[in-house]
């Protein structure tokens, strides 16, 4: 309950606060894996279109810790 009360200062609803927490957690996970956040989100959103009818297991390659994402989105690739 305390968490919900604190987040209500910055969000109109508990659902909004939870959505923000999900996005923040994803962004921090992307950063922790040494990836460019903007490039990661852009890549994932584009690739998800190709995976529309695929089993959920294929989505593992879109996770921030996957080698595929590290190849595309690493900060030290000259990506800004």
Biopython code that builds the backbone (N, CA, C, O; Angstrom):
import numpy as np
from Bio.PDB.StructureBuilder import StructureBuilder

atoms = [
    (1, "UNK", "N", (0.819, -1.191, 0.000)),
    (1, "UNK", "CA", (0.000, 0.000, 0.000)),
    (1, "UNK", "C", (0.864, 1.256, 0.000)),
    (1, "UNK", "O", (0.543, 2.223, -0.691)),
    (2, "UNK", "N", (1.941, 1.259, 0.753)),
    (2, "UNK", "CA", (2.811, 2.427, 0.817)),
    (2, "UNK", "C", (3.362, 2.753, -0.565)),
    (2, "UNK", "O", (3.426, 3.921, -0.948)),
    (3, "UNK", "N", (3.765, 1.722, -1.321)),
    (3, "UNK", "CA", (4.286, 1.944, -2.670)),
    (3, "UNK", "C", (3.242, 2.653, -3.519)),
    (3, "UNK", "O", (3.563, 3.595, -4.244)),
    (4, "UNK", "N", (2.010, 2.209, -3.434)),
    (4, "UNK", "CA", (0.938, 2.819, -4.219)),
    (4, "UNK", "C", (0.703, 4.268, -3.801)),
    (4, "UNK", "O", (0.426, 5.120, -4.645)),
    (5, "UNK", "N", (0.809, 4.548, -2.523)),
    (5, "UNK", "CA", (0.614, 5.923, -2.050)),
    (5, "UNK", "C", (1.724, 6.834, -2.555)),
    (5, "UNK", "O", (1.458, 7.953, -2.993)),
    (6, "UNK", "N", (2.950, 6.369, -2.496)),
    (6, "UNK", "CA", (4.075, 7.189, -2.942)),
    (6, "UNK", "C", (4.010, 7.464, -4.436)),
    (6, "UNK", "O", (4.273, 8.586, -4.869)),
    (7, "UNK", "N", (3.664, 6.455, -5.228)),
    (7, "UNK", "CA", (3.631, 6.658, -6.673)),
    (7, "UNK", "C", (2.476, 7.532, -7.090)),
    (7, "UNK", "O", (2.506, 8.111, -8.176)),
    (8, "UNK", "N", (1.460, 7.645, -6.262)),
    (8, "UNK", "CA", (0.314, 8.473, -6.637)),
    (8, "UNK", "C", (0.681, 9.953, -6.703)),
    (8, "UNK", "O", (-0.059, 10.738, -7.296)),
    (9, "UNK", "N", (1.804, 10.350, -6.110)),
    (9, "UNK", "CA", (2.251, 11.731, -6.226)),
    (9, "UNK", "C", (2.656, 12.060, -7.663)),
    (9, "UNK", "O", (2.572, 13.212, -8.089)),
    (10, "UNK", "N", (3.096, 11.044, -8.407)),
    (10, "UNK", "CA", (3.620, 11.260, -9.748)),
    (10, "UNK", "C", (2.749, 10.664, -10.847)),
    (10, "UNK", "O", (2.974, 10.941, -12.025)),
    (11, "UNK", "N", (1.772, 9.861, -10.490)),
    (11, "UNK", "CA", (0.913, 9.192, -11.460)),
    (11, "UNK", "C", (-0.546, 9.357, -11.058)),
    (11, "UNK", "O", (-0.873, 9.458, -9.875)),
    (12, "UNK", "N", (-1.404, 9.382, -12.051)),
    (12, "UNK", "CA", (-2.833, 9.522, -11.772)),
    (12, "UNK", "C", (-3.462, 8.235, -11.260)),
    (12, "UNK", "O", (-4.426, 8.271, -10.495)),
    (13, "UNK", "N", (-2.910, 7.084, -11.685)),
    (13, "UNK", "CA", (-3.497, 5.802, -11.298)),
    (13, "UNK", "C", (-2.407, 4.823, -10.899)),
    (13, "UNK", "O", (-1.234, 5.011, -11.222)),
    (14, "UNK", "N", (-2.807, 3.784, -10.200)),
    (14, "UNK", "CA", (-1.870, 2.714, -9.848)),
    (14, "UNK", "C", (-1.405, 2.013, -11.117)),
    (14, "UNK", "O", (-0.240, 1.633, -11.227)),
    (15, "UNK", "N", (-2.315, 1.841, -12.076)),
    (15, "UNK", "CA", (-1.931, 1.223, -13.351)),
    (15, "UNK", "C", (-0.832, 2.032, -14.041)),
    (15, "UNK", "O", (0.111, 1.466, -14.596)),
    (16, "UNK", "N", (-0.961, 3.344, -14.002)),
    (16, "UNK", "CA", (0.052, 4.206, -14.599)),
    (16, "UNK", "C", (1.390, 4.068, -13.897)),
    (16, "UNK", "O", (2.439, 4.057, -14.541)),
    (17, "UNK", "N", (1.352, 3.964, -12.592)),
    (17, "UNK", "CA", (2.579, 3.789, -11.816)),
    (17, "UNK", "C", (3.236, 2.455, -12.137)),
    (17, "UNK", "O", (4.457, 2.378, -12.272)),
    (18, "UNK", "N", (2.442, 1.418, -12.258)),
    (18, "UNK", "CA", (2.994, 0.098, -12.596)),
    (18, "UNK", "C", (3.589, 0.106, -13.995)),
    (18, "UNK", "O", (4.655, -0.469, -14.217)),
    (19, "UNK", "N", (2.917, 0.747, -14.939)),
    (19, "UNK", "CA", (3.439, 0.832, -16.307)),
    (19, "UNK", "C", (4.779, 1.564, -16.313)),
    (19, "UNK", "O", (5.710, 1.154, -17.007)),
    (20, "UNK", "N", (4.875, 2.635, -15.548)),
    (20, "UNK", "CA", (6.132, 3.375, -15.449)),
    (20, "UNK", "C", (7.225, 2.510, -14.841)),
    (20, "UNK", "O", (8.375, 2.563, -15.276)),
    (21, "UNK", "N", (6.874, 1.719, -13.844)),
    (21, "UNK", "CA", (7.850, 0.833, -13.209)),
    (21, "UNK", "C", (8.374, -0.199, -14.199)),
    (21, "UNK", "O", (9.563, -0.519, -14.191)),
    (22, "UNK", "N", (7.500, -0.720, -15.048)),
    (22, "UNK", "CA", (7.917, -1.698, -16.062)),
    (22, "UNK", "C", (8.895, -1.051, -17.041)),
    (22, "UNK", "O", (9.943, -1.621, -17.343)),
    (23, "UNK", "N", (8.556, 0.127, -17.530)),
    (23, "UNK", "CA", (9.414, 0.823, -18.492)),
    (23, "UNK", "C", (10.752, 1.177, -17.847)),
    (23, "UNK", "O", (11.800, 1.004, -18.469)),
    (24, "UNK", "N", (10.730, 1.666, -16.618)),
    (24, "UNK", "CA", (11.959, 2.020, -15.917)),
    (24, "UNK", "C", (12.839, 0.785, -15.713)),
    (24, "UNK", "O", (14.051, 0.846, -15.916)),
    (25, "UNK", "N", (12.236, -0.322, -15.316)),
    (25, "UNK", "CA", (12.985, -1.561, -15.106)),
    (25, "UNK", "C", (13.617, -2.036, -16.404)),
    (25, "UNK", "O", (14.775, -2.454, -16.413)),
    (26, "UNK", "N", (12.869, -1.978, -17.497)),
    (26, "UNK", "CA", (13.414, -2.374, -18.796)),
    (26, "UNK", "C", (14.592, -1.479, -19.171)),
    (26, "UNK", "O", (15.633, -1.973, -19.603)),
    (27, "UNK", "N", (14.434, -0.175, -19.010)),
    (27, "UNK", "CA", (15.515, 0.753, -19.351)),
    (27, "UNK", "C", (16.765, 0.480, -18.521)),
    (27, "UNK", "O", (17.875, 0.503, -19.052)),
    (28, "UNK", "N", (16.599, 0.224, -17.242)),
    (28, "UNK", "CA", (17.748, -0.061, -16.381)),
    (28, "UNK", "C", (18.402, -1.396, -16.743)),
    (28, "UNK", "O", (19.623, -1.527, -16.658)),
    (29, "UNK", "N", (17.608, -2.378, -17.142)),
    (29, "UNK", "CA", (18.154, -3.670, -17.565)),
    (29, "UNK", "C", (18.943, -3.512, -18.857)),
    (29, "UNK", "O", (20.007, -4.109, -19.020)),
    (30, "UNK", "N", (18.423, -2.711, -19.767)),
    (30, "UNK", "CA", (19.128, -2.439, -21.025)),
    (30, "UNK", "C", (20.466, -1.763, -20.722)),
    (30, "UNK", "O", (21.494, -2.160, -21.269)),
    (31, "UNK", "N", (20.463, -0.754, -19.862)),
    (31, "UNK", "CA", (21.700, -0.067, -19.488)),
    (31, "UNK", "C", (22.675, -1.014, -18.795)),
    (31, "UNK", "O", (23.877, -0.966, -19.058)),
    (32, "UNK", "N", (22.174, -1.866, -17.919)),
    (32, "UNK", "CA", (23.032, -2.803, -17.187)),
    (32, "UNK", "C", (23.720, -3.788, -18.126)),
    (32, "UNK", "O", (24.780, -4.324, -17.801)),
    (33, "UNK", "N", (23.120, -4.025, -19.282)),
    (33, "UNK", "CA", (23.712, -4.921, -20.271)),
    (33, "UNK", "C", (24.564, -4.175, -21.296)),
    (33, "UNK", "O", (24.993, -4.758, -22.292)),
    (34, "UNK", "N", (24.807, -2.892, -21.053)),
    (34, "UNK", "CA", (25.702, -2.107, -21.897)),
    (34, "UNK", "C", (25.135, -1.763, -23.263)),
    (34, "UNK", "O", (25.882, -1.623, -24.231)),
    (35, "UNK", "N", (23.813, -1.626, -23.346)),
    (35, "UNK", "CA", (23.174, -1.346, -24.628)),
    (35, "UNK", "C", (22.677, 0.094, -24.701)),
    (35, "UNK", "O", (22.425, 0.736, -23.682)),
    (36, "UNK", "N", (22.547, 0.575, -25.913)),
    (36, "UNK", "CA", (21.969, 1.879, -26.196)),
    (36, "UNK", "C", (20.456, 1.739, -26.081)),
    (36, "UNK", "O", (19.856, 0.967, -26.828)),
    (37, "UNK", "N", (19.835, 2.461, -25.172)),
    (37, "UNK", "CA", (18.402, 2.296, -24.896)),
    (37, "UNK", "C", (17.551, 2.621, -26.115)),
    (37, "UNK", "O", (16.666, 1.843, -26.472)),
    (38, "UNK", "N", (17.803, 3.757, -26.758)),
    (38, "UNK", "CA", (17.002, 4.145, -27.921)),
    (38, "UNK", "C", (17.118, 3.113, -29.036)),
    (38, "UNK", "O", (16.116, 2.714, -29.629)),
    (39, "UNK", "N", (18.341, 2.688, -29.316)),
    (39, "UNK", "CA", (18.559, 1.709, -30.377)),
    (39, "UNK", "C", (17.937, 0.358, -30.022)),
    (39, "UNK", "O", (17.390, -0.323, -30.889)),
    (40, "UNK", "N", (18.022, -0.029, -28.749)),
    (40, "UNK", "CA", (17.418, -1.286, -28.313)),
    (40, "UNK", "C", (15.905, -1.260, -28.524)),
    (40, "UNK", "O", (15.342, -2.184, -29.112)),
    (41, "UNK", "N", (15.252, -0.211, -28.049)),
    (41, "UNK", "CA", (13.791, -0.128, -28.188)),
    (41, "UNK", "C", (13.376, -0.089, -29.654)),
    (41, "UNK", "O", (12.402, -0.732, -30.044)),
    (42, "UNK", "N", (14.106, 0.657, -30.457)),
    (42, "UNK", "CA", (13.810, 0.731, -31.891)),
    (42, "UNK", "C", (13.958, -0.648, -32.543)),
    (42, "UNK", "O", (13.108, -1.060, -33.331)),
    (43, "UNK", "N", (15.031, -1.349, -32.213)),
    (43, "UNK", "CA", (15.282, -2.676, -32.778)),
    (43, "UNK", "C", (14.206, -3.664, -32.356)),
    (43, "UNK", "O", (13.682, -4.407, -33.187)),
    (44, "UNK", "N", (13.875, -3.677, -31.075)),
    (44, "UNK", "CA", (12.864, -4.612, -30.575)),
    (44, "UNK", "C", (11.508, -4.347, -31.219)),
    (44, "UNK", "O", (10.837, -5.282, -31.654)),
    (45, "UNK", "N", (11.105, -3.099, -31.284)),
    (45, "UNK", "CA", (9.801, -2.787, -31.873)),
    (45, "UNK", "C", (9.743, -3.180, -33.346)),
    (45, "UNK", "O", (8.716, -3.672, -33.812)),
    (46, "UNK", "N", (10.822, -2.971, -34.077)),
    (46, "UNK", "CA", (10.853, -3.377, -35.486)),
    (46, "UNK", "C", (10.854, -4.890, -35.646)),
    (46, "UNK", "O", (10.152, -5.423, -36.505)),
    (47, "UNK", "N", (11.640, -5.590, -34.824)),
    (47, "UNK", "CA", (11.721, -7.046, -34.933)),
    (47, "UNK", "C", (10.435, -7.733, -34.475)),
    (47, "UNK", "O", (10.097, -8.808, -34.971)),
    (48, "UNK", "N", (9.725, -7.125, -33.541)),
    (48, "UNK", "CA", (8.491, -7.746, -33.051)),
    (48, "UNK", "C", (7.472, -7.930, -34.172)),
    (48, "UNK", "O", (6.667, -8.861, -34.132)),
    (49, "UNK", "N", (7.502, -7.065, -35.152)),
    (49, "UNK", "CA", (6.599, -7.211, -36.295)),
    (49, "UNK", "C", (6.859, -8.523, -37.031)),
    (49, "UNK", "O", (5.926, -9.163, -37.519)),
    (50, "UNK", "N", (8.138, -8.925, -37.111)),
    (50, "UNK", "CA", (8.500, -10.175, -37.784)),
    (50, "UNK", "C", (8.109, -11.401, -36.965)),
    (50, "UNK", "O", (7.957, -12.489, -37.521)),
    (51, "UNK", "N", (7.946, -11.242, -35.659)),
    (51, "UNK", "CA", (7.692, -12.367, -34.759)),
    (51, "UNK", "C", (6.225, -12.513, -34.387)),
    (51, "UNK", "O", (5.894, -13.253, -33.460)),
    (52, "UNK", "N", (5.356, -11.830, -35.084)),
    (52, "UNK", "CA", (3.938, -11.798, -34.716)),
    (52, "UNK", "C", (3.334, -13.193, -34.555)),
    (52, "UNK", "O", (2.560, -13.417, -33.625)),
    (53, "UNK", "N", (3.665, -14.119, -35.427)),
    (53, "UNK", "CA", (3.071, -15.458, -35.395)),
    (53, "UNK", "C", (4.033, -16.528, -34.898)),
    (53, "UNK", "O", (3.799, -17.718, -35.110)),
    (54, "UNK", "N", (5.095, -16.122, -34.250)),
    (54, "UNK", "CA", (6.097, -17.063, -33.746)),
    (54, "UNK", "C", (5.786, -17.445, -32.299)),
    (54, "UNK", "O", (5.087, -16.716, -31.595)),
    (55, "UNK", "N", (6.311, -18.594, -31.861)),
    (55, "UNK", "CA", (6.113, -18.972, -30.450)),
    (55, "UNK", "C", (6.869, -18.007, -29.533)),
    (55, "UNK", "O", (7.855, -17.389, -29.936)),
    (56, "UNK", "N", (6.395, -17.891, -28.311)),
    (56, "UNK", "CA", (7.011, -16.971, -27.352)),
    (56, "UNK", "C", (8.490, -17.260, -27.124)),
    (56, "UNK", "O", (9.252, -16.348, -26.805)),
    (57, "UNK", "N", (8.909, -18.509, -27.282)),
    (57, "UNK", "CA", (10.299, -18.872, -27.020)),
    (57, "UNK", "C", (11.266, -18.127, -27.940)),
    (57, "UNK", "O", (12.414, -17.893, -27.561)),
    (58, "UNK", "N", (10.831, -17.755, -29.126)),
    (58, "UNK", "CA", (11.695, -17.033, -30.057)),
    (58, "UNK", "C", (11.996, -15.620, -29.547)),
    (58, "UNK", "O", (12.986, -15.007, -29.950)),
    (59, "UNK", "N", (11.145, -15.113, -28.668)),
    (59, "UNK", "CA", (11.331, -13.763, -28.144)),
    (59, "UNK", "C", (12.553, -13.639, -27.239)),
    (59, "UNK", "O", (12.987, -12.529, -26.928)),
    (60, "UNK", "N", (13.106, -14.764, -26.818)),
    (60, "UNK", "CA", (14.301, -14.740, -25.972)),
    (60, "UNK", "C", (15.423, -13.943, -26.644)),
    (60, "UNK", "O", (16.211, -13.293, -25.958)),
    (61, "UNK", "N", (15.501, -13.986, -27.955)),
    (61, "UNK", "CA", (16.565, -13.260, -28.649)),
    (61, "UNK", "C", (16.379, -11.740, -28.583)),
    (61, "UNK", "O", (17.299, -10.991, -28.910)),
    (62, "UNK", "N", (15.208, -11.286, -28.167)),
    (62, "UNK", "CA", (14.967, -9.849, -28.038)),
    (62, "UNK", "C", (15.261, -9.318, -26.636)),
    (62, "UNK", "O", (15.161, -8.114, -26.397)),
    (63, "UNK", "N", (15.615, -10.192, -25.723)),
    (63, "UNK", "CA", (15.913, -9.766, -24.357)),
    (63, "UNK", "C", (17.237, -8.997, -24.330)),
    (63, "UNK", "O", (18.134, -9.290, -25.121)),
    (64, "UNK", "N", (17.370, -8.026, -23.438)),
    (64, "UNK", "CA", (18.582, -7.198, -23.408)),
    (64, "UNK", "C", (19.869, -7.987, -23.183)),
    (64, "UNK", "O", (20.942, -7.513, -23.558)),
    (65, "UNK", "N", (19.799, -9.153, -22.594)),
    (65, "UNK", "CA", (20.990, -9.943, -22.305)),
    (65, "UNK", "C", (21.337, -10.909, -23.439)),
    (65, "UNK", "O", (22.341, -11.616, -23.350)),
    (66, "UNK", "N", (20.539, -10.953, -24.491)),
    (66, "UNK", "CA", (20.813, -11.897, -25.585)),
    (66, "UNK", "C", (21.995, -11.412, -26.423)),
    (66, "UNK", "O", (22.239, -10.211, -26.542)),
    (67, "UNK", "N", (22.716, -12.361, -26.994)),
    (67, "UNK", "CA", (23.854, -12.025, -27.847)),
    (67, "UNK", "C", (23.406, -11.246, -29.076)),
    (67, "UNK", "O", (24.132, -10.375, -29.555)),
    (68, "UNK", "N", (22.226, -11.548, -29.585)),
    (68, "UNK", "CA", (21.701, -10.829, -30.750)),
    (68, "UNK", "C", (21.582, -9.339, -30.460)),
    (68, "UNK", "O", (22.027, -8.510, -31.254)),
    (69, "UNK", "N", (20.986, -9.000, -29.333)),
    (69, "UNK", "CA", (20.818, -7.587, -28.986)),
    (69, "UNK", "C", (22.156, -6.932, -28.678)),
    (69, "UNK", "O", (22.352, -5.753, -28.976)),
    (70, "UNK", "N", (23.072, -7.679, -28.089)),
    (70, "UNK", "CA", (24.395, -7.119, -27.804)),
    (70, "UNK", "C", (25.130, -6.783, -29.096)),
    (70, "UNK", "O", (25.881, -5.808, -29.145)),
    (71, "UNK", "N", (24.920, -7.580, -30.145)),
    (71, "UNK", "CA", (25.546, -7.290, -31.436)),
    (71, "UNK", "C", (24.950, -6.043, -32.076)),
    (71, "UNK", "O", (25.681, -5.227, -32.637)),
    (72, "UNK", "N", (23.637, -5.888, -32.000)),
    (72, "UNK", "CA", (22.958, -4.767, -32.645)),
    (72, "UNK", "C", (23.055, -3.462, -31.864)),
    (72, "UNK", "O", (23.127, -2.391, -32.467)),
    (73, "UNK", "N", (23.058, -3.529, -30.553)),
    (73, "UNK", "CA", (22.780, -2.329, -29.749)),
    (73, "UNK", "C", (23.849, -1.957, -28.732)),
    (73, "UNK", "O", (23.602, -1.096, -27.888)),
    (74, "UNK", "N", (25.016, -2.568, -28.779)),
    (74, "UNK", "CA", (26.057, -2.248, -27.799)),
    (74, "UNK", "C", (26.450, -0.782, -27.862)),
    (74, "UNK", "O", (26.543, -0.203, -28.944)),
    (75, "UNK", "N", (26.678, -0.192, -26.714)),
    (75, "UNK", "CA", (27.094, 1.211, -26.650)),
    (75, "UNK", "C", (28.451, 1.427, -27.314)),
    (75, "UNK", "O", (28.671, 2.477, -27.917)),
    (76, "UNK", "N", (29.360, 0.470, -27.221)),
    (76, "UNK", "CA", (30.705, 0.658, -27.767)),
    (76, "UNK", "C", (30.794, 0.367, -29.265)),
    (76, "UNK", "O", (31.897, 0.305, -29.808)),
    (77, "UNK", "N", (29.666, 0.188, -29.940)),
    (77, "UNK", "CA", (29.646, 0.018, -31.397)),
    (77, "UNK", "C", (29.653, 1.361, -32.109)),
    (77, "UNK", "O", (29.486, 1.414, -33.327)),
    (78, "UNK", "N", (29.841, 2.433, -31.378)),
    (78, "UNK", "CA", (29.759, 3.760, -31.966)),
    (78, "UNK", "C", (28.338, 4.287, -31.990)),
    (78, "UNK", "O", (28.069, 5.337, -32.572)),
    (79, "UNK", "N", (27.417, 3.550, -31.350)),
    (79, "UNK", "CA", (26.024, 3.994, -31.271)),
    (79, "UNK", "C", (25.902, 5.075, -30.217)),
    (79, "UNK", "O", (26.521, 4.994, -29.155)),
    (80, "UNK", "N", (25.124, 6.059, -30.506)),
    (80, "UNK", "CA", (24.905, 7.140, -29.534)),
    (80, "UNK", "C", (23.533, 7.029, -28.948)),
    (80, "UNK", "O", (23.152, 7.845, -28.109)),
]
sb = StructureBuilder()
sb.init_structure("model")
sb.init_model(0)
sb.init_chain("A")
sb.init_seg("    ")
for serial, (resi, resn, name, xyz) in enumerate(atoms, 1):
    if name == "N":
        sb.init_residue(resn, " ", resi, " ")
    sb.init_atom(name, np.array(xyz, "f"), 0.0, 1.0, " ", f" {name:<3s}", serial, name[0])
structure = sb.get_structure()
